[in-house]
Each structure stands twice: as C-alpha cells, then as structure tokens.
Amino acid sequence: METMPNWLHKRAYMTPDRIAVIDEDKTAWTYRELQRKSVQMANALKKLGIKKGDHVGFLMGNGIETVVCMHTLMYLGAIIVPLNFRLTDSELSYQLSDAEISYLISDITYEEKAIKAAGSQATIISWETLQPGADLEEGLQVTISLNQLHTIMYTSGTTGKPKGVMLTYGNHWWSAISSSLNLGLHINDRWLSAVPMYHMSGLSILIRSVIYGITTVIHSQFDPLAVNESIRKDGVTIVSVVSTMLKRMLDDLGDTIYPDTFRCMLLGGGPAPYPLLSTCQEKNIPVYQTFGMTETASQIVTLSPEYMLSKQGSAGKALFPSELRILEDGKVAGPYQHGEILVKGPTVTSGYYNRERATKASLVDGWLHTGDQGYIDDEGFLFVLDRRKDLIISGGENVYPAEIEAALLEHSAIIDAGVTSVPDEEWGEVPVAFVVCRTKQVTEKDLLSFLSEKLARYKQPKSITFLDELPRNGANKLQRRLLGVKR
C-alpha cells in the first residue's frame, strides 16, 4: 500500500511561514495557521462522531473556511462530497441519498437550504457555530494512502442524472503532478480561484496549492473587474477560466495589459474563438487550452501557448503520465478520423459510486470512454468536437453545436452563445441558436449573414433567439438541454 504524509501536514512542516490562502478581504493565513485551524476543527468534528470513512458533504461558498473544511475532513479520513449550492432542494436531496451522506456541513448562508434538502437523512453541522477543539494531532490522519477514497464528486448533469465520481488521493496527487510538469512551478506562484470549490476546477486548485506550496487567492464569485484587479495588485500568476469568463476579462481590460508576472490563463470548457486568442496574443497573455472532466480529476489534455494560434481549436496533447486515443466502431481511429475520445492514466477515476453498470460501460481495460467526440491530427493534437449526446444529425450530416457556438462568438456583438436542436420534418433535426448580445442593434439577419461565410449551409442555425442570459450551471458549463425551455 503506497502511502505519504497528509498533504497539509507535510506542507506546514516544510514551509510553515508561506502564505497559504488570501481572501477578498485580504485576510491571509500561513500554512502553519491553516494547519493549526484544520487540526482544531478536526478534533471538534471528531467529538461530534465523524470518523474515518464517513461520507461527509459540504454546502459552502468560496472562502477560507471552505479550505479549512476540506483539510479538516482529510485529517479525519472522511470521504468528502462537495455539493452545489445552486441546486434545488430536491436535486440536493437526491445527491445526499445517492452518496449515502451521514453528515452535512453548511455555512450560515446555505444552512436553511441544507436543512430542507437533508430532512432526516443526514446530521446538519453549522460551520460558524462549531467551536474549535484541541490543538492535538493524536488520532488524526497524518498519513494517507494513495488508493484511499478522497472525494465523491458529482458530474454536472448536463446530459442526464448526475453520477458520483469516485476520486482517490492518488487521482488528485497525479493530477497535481501532471499539471506541474506541464505548466511548471514557481515559488512565487499565486493561483486565483473564482470558480466554485464544489466543482472539480475549484477543488483541484486547493489541492494543488498545498502540494506545490503556493498561495491560493480566493474570490467568492467571478467578477471580471475584481479578477483583473487581483492580477494587477495581488501578484496572481495563474487563473482558471472558461471562454465566457476570459471574454469578459478582456472586455474589462480594454487597452491595458497584465503585468509580466502573470504567466498562465488556464482555459477550459471547449474551443476558444480565434478572435479571443488573437487578442490574448496581442496582449501577451499566455493561454493554455485544456480538456478535462470530473472523471479525470481536472485537466488531462493541455495545449501549450506556443501552439495557441497555429493549433487553434485544439485542446493539446495528453499530459505526461496519461494516454489518449480516438475510437470509432470499436477500432482505434487514424489521424483526422472522428470518433469518441478515450483517455487513460493515474488521474482517471475507478468508477461511479453505486453505479456498477455505468462504471463498466465507461471504463474498459483502464480506458475511460468520455462520451466526447473528437479527432487527433497527424502531430498528436486533440481536437474536441462535442458531446456525443449533443451531436445533431441533420439530413445525415453530423453537426456539432460547439462549432456553431465558436463561430457565433467570433462576432464582436456576441457575449455568449448556445446551440441545440429542434425536430424538422425534412432533415430530421436542425440546429437553433441562442445568443446574448452587448447591443440591440444587431439582428438575426445580421448574424445569419455572418455565419453564412463561416459555416456550411447544413450547419447554419434555422433560427437565432436573443436572450438576457444562457442557462449555465455552477461551473459555468452551458446546459444545452435547458435552451429554449421557459424557466
């Protein structure tokens, strides 16, 4: 059994006086302070009966106390189940039951929601009213096993019922190591987290920062002005974003540029529009495009900035310990052949909690069937086309919503775009688009004319609807199934 020291325990021993976390109020804690508080809170929860192996959920906003909560549960050896506070009470209740959660920790903001969702199935613990326990390490988990279950994280449910992805300490460890081998590691790095900590992208920042010994700068929510200000004034060197976030940051940035200390814009959530990348190149913003999912403990494929434009639309190559292939009709596809994206490596989940059938369907001989469509070019670069379930087959032709969305986002008036399908008597189904614009001057006719020069006729949407906002989940992922649904 492969073991290592508890990550925070080791980090506080090695570099106790380094800054671990800074929040929006500029409150800063060292690793020594973070470790001490986590030990005290672990002893407090231990008194309430939480023990190793218990499934413990947390329903908390982004903040220093959420970081403490995660490390507290690691000291207890509990299995951590981060919960999305944007879910309805019934959706939360389903996940509480599905993950067999015994205890649910909530901050004061979401305490009422926690009580309604939990009913009698879990004990509610209010974080703010919890009194710190003894500053004693005896009986706490100061050594961890890499095959020990660390987290059950729920998929976003953009294509169906959310499933609990089981991730071990080893999955998270190798994700952190893989990322550092690609992005490099600087002693003065500061990683800004404005993405939810209940999501893989947010949680991975917290785990990586303690392994690396760098500082996490925490924002309670994404605000482009606040993030840009933090890059300029707080020494932030890395930010994790999706295209819509980056677009808003560039709009706010205007004619100014980031300081030389900023070295990585980690971009997930699908291909970025060419104009967006061109603007980043003009402003010397290093963009690392990525492909990853909850099942791979964050990114597993990444494109380095030197290929940002020459391989525009590519997610890059598999990170160092991982493998990548395309499968079509049960055979490994050659260069440029479309098929399902499969990945393999030490960051890949062992399966879904209490979902034996789904696990067997998704994991075959160690290869994870992602459900995403794509191809690999003759140099080994991955191009992600779309989710298989989002694929539109119109008149026998494959139409990928993400391709149409990327084309729409190249228009200067478009802030956000989403594409889904509707039934059609002649073609079976056809794409329809929904957009958010920064001006009311642009018309549907203008946009259709714009697309006619960028997309084949069968790919062009039958209609374009203007909305104030698109349905996105807490991780900022577009929920295509809700497009056009009255809410």
Secondary structure as GFF3:
##gff-version 3
##sequence-region A 1 487
A	DSSP	beta_strand	3	5	.	.	.	ID=ss1
A	DSSP	alpha_helix	7	14	.	.	.	ID=ss2
A	DSSP	beta_strand	19	22	.	.	.	ID=ss3
A	DSSP	beta_strand	28	30	.	.	.	ID=ss4
A	DSSP	alpha_helix	31	47	.	.	.	ID=ss5
A	DSSP	beta_strand	55	59	.	.	.	ID=ss6
A	DSSP	alpha_helix	64	76	.	.	.	ID=ss7
A	DSSP	beta_strand	79	82	.	.	.	ID=ss8
A	DSSP	alpha_helix	89	98	.	.	.	ID=ss9
A	DSSP	beta_strand	103	106	.	.	.	ID=ss10
A	DSSP	three_ten_helix	108	110	.	.	.	ID=ss11
A	DSSP	alpha_helix	111	118	.	.	.	ID=ss12
A	DSSP	beta_strand	123	126	.	.	.	ID=ss13
A	DSSP	beta_strand	143	145	.	.	.	ID=ss14
A	DSSP	beta_strand	149	154	.	.	.	ID=ss15
A	DSSP	beta_strand	164	168	.	.	.	ID=ss16
A	DSSP	alpha_helix	169	183	.	.	.	ID=ss17
A	DSSP	beta_strand	190	193	.	.	.	ID=ss18
A	DSSP	alpha_helix	200	212	.	.	.	ID=ss19
A	DSSP	beta_strand	215	218	.	.	.	ID=ss20
A	DSSP	alpha_helix	224	233	.	.	.	ID=ss21
A	DSSP	beta_strand	238	242	.	.	.	ID=ss22
A	DSSP	alpha_helix	243	253	.	.	.	ID=ss23
A	DSSP	beta_strand	264	268	.	.	.	ID=ss24
A	DSSP	alpha_helix	274	282	.	.	.	ID=ss25
A	DSSP	beta_strand	287	293	.	.	.	ID=ss26
A	DSSP	three_ten_helix	294	296	.	.	.	ID=ss27
A	DSSP	beta_strand	298	303	.	.	.	ID=ss28
A	DSSP	three_ten_helix	305	307	.	.	.	ID=ss29
A	DSSP	beta_strand	314	318	.	.	.	ID=ss30
A	DSSP	beta_strand	323	328	.	.	.	ID=ss31
A	DSSP	beta_strand	331	332	.	.	.	ID=ss32
A	DSSP	beta_strand	339	344	.	.	.	ID=ss33
A	DSSP	beta_strand	351	352	.	.	.	ID=ss34
A	DSSP	alpha_helix	356	362	.	.	.	ID=ss35
A	DSSP	beta_strand	363	364	.	.	.	ID=ss36
A	DSSP	beta_strand	367	376	.	.	.	ID=ss37
A	DSSP	beta_strand	382	387	.	.	.	ID=ss38
A	DSSP	three_ten_helix	388	390	.	.	.	ID=ss39
A	DSSP	beta_strand	392	394	.	.	.	ID=ss40
A	DSSP	beta_strand	397	399	.	.	.	ID=ss41
A	DSSP	alpha_helix	401	408	.	.	.	ID=ss42
A	DSSP	beta_strand	414	424	.	.	.	ID=ss43
A	DSSP	beta_strand	428	437	.	.	.	ID=ss44
A	DSSP	alpha_helix	444	452	.	.	.	ID=ss45
A	DSSP	three_ten_helix	457	459	.	.	.	ID=ss46
A	DSSP	beta_strand	464	466	.	.	.	ID=ss47
A	DSSP	three_ten_helix	480	482	.	.	.	ID=ss48
###
